[in-house]
């Protein structure tokens, strides 16, 4: 039984797309009773709709008939925020914590559209949350206390690790590194397969090798207490094949400066989107 089972109050999930659906599955797996959950979404994906029906979770409930939520999780697209925030006001009570995973929507924006007393957490999860292996960085506003922070942490931890910071400015770099990061890893697998084909491997074999290698290395990194640099060094024999490849990748014009440039570009874009 997870930590959520011991938390009190109800949870309102606003938006049940990929990330919202992943959170919902995580909460149920962690022991949050279906009767304590409500989902507000006019048209959830079929698999989420089936889960809502199977677990008899309140769907689009009337605020007058559903208990005031201890937590509201905003998982809608940023462009839908202005309309959603208007309808949300009646749900927010003095002891409610509002957790937003909307990209680019700042604490200032959220505070400007919610009651002045609202405790708000802005969070940035990433795609592996869909398999329970995500990582989320969260930043609280000044209204968040120990109780509301603990509840927010438990809800976010249902899909992976949670890191906290008081500096909201870091979320642009967080978005660039972990938010967009899975795409970089997928690109590595894609290019690794292409390089294998160029070296003479059949396409289907190269694709399987690349997928299994990236997935396996990621799992090894996850399980090991060693840092990435040490793991790399441990599989690199002097003068061997790995060393020959790393000499290219670690050259002055290799992967390091290219990735720094990519992260900088993503960070700037995140700031632009946030206004």
PEMO-V709921 format. One record per run of one state. SS is the DSSP state (hx for helix, st for strand, lp for the rest). FROM is the first residue (numbers start at 1). LEN is the number of residues. If there is no record, write none. Layout:
<<SS,FROM,LEN> <SS,FROM,LEN>>
This chain:
<<lp,1,2> <hx,3,4> <lp,7,3> <st,10,5> <lp,15,3> <hx,18,12> <lp,30,4> <hx,34,3> <st,37,4> <lp,41,5> <hx,46,10> <lp,56,2> <st,58,2> <lp,60,9> <st,69,6> <lp,75,3> <hx,78,14> <lp,92,5> <st,97,4> <lp,101,6> <hx,107,7> <lp,114,5> <st,119,6> <lp,125,2> <hx,127,5> <lp,132,2> <st,134,7> <lp,141,5> <hx,146,12> <lp,158,2> <st,160,5> <lp,165,3> <hx,168,12> <lp,180,1> <hx,181,18> <lp,199,4> <hx,203,21> <lp,224,4> <hx,228,7> <lp,235,6> <hx,241,9> <lp,250,5> <hx,255,20> <lp,275,1>>
